[in-house]
Amino acid sequence: MLAEVLKPVWIVDPIDGTMNYVHGFPGFCISIGVIYRNKPVVGVVYNVSTDQLYSAVTTKGAFCNGVKIHASSCCSLDRALISIELALVRDKTWRVDATDTLANFLHNNVAAVRMTGSSVLSFCQVAQGSVDGFFVAGCHLWDVAAAAVILKESGAVLLDPLNLEEPRLTGRKFLACSCLELAQKLQPLILSSTEFPED
């Protein structure tokens, strides 16, 4: 359906990190993206807990509270802080893939692993250089529409973890990294045989 729309489309997620929000745990946000001709062109994300406003417009750079942000320069596993989301899908096969992926990260010299509970904020953390990579499967178009342009404008890469090519925004699986070299090192550690229906 998205491919057929030639006019700008607003994609809004009023609360990402819903479980965090319900429990009063810091780490939830509002995400607003604009897609034009199948490409994300505007992204705005507001981190309610920290009063951080991430924003980006294609070719104009990425910003946090008006200050330009950049992805990190980390390209090695033994220095990388990697984020992963495990709880988005209740599928049994995915639970096995997700926990095996986490184990692979821990057993293959990844410096540290985090789970924030918000895919949108994890993408933004890669964009601002506080996290070096983020893998998620099972998220939706509204989780990535705004973040995709913020990532690109920060110098980070957003890829399909299966082939390291540009992902379909409706594809449900994403790997965001500070650089392609880091993505190439993380990819063999990622298990994601679970098939998710596209948005």
Salt bridges, closest charged atoms under 4 A:
GLU166 OE2 - LYS39 NZ 2.96
GLU181 OE2 - LYS185 NZ 3.14
GLU198 OE2 - ARG168 NH2 2.29
ASP199 OD1 - HIS140 ND1 2.73
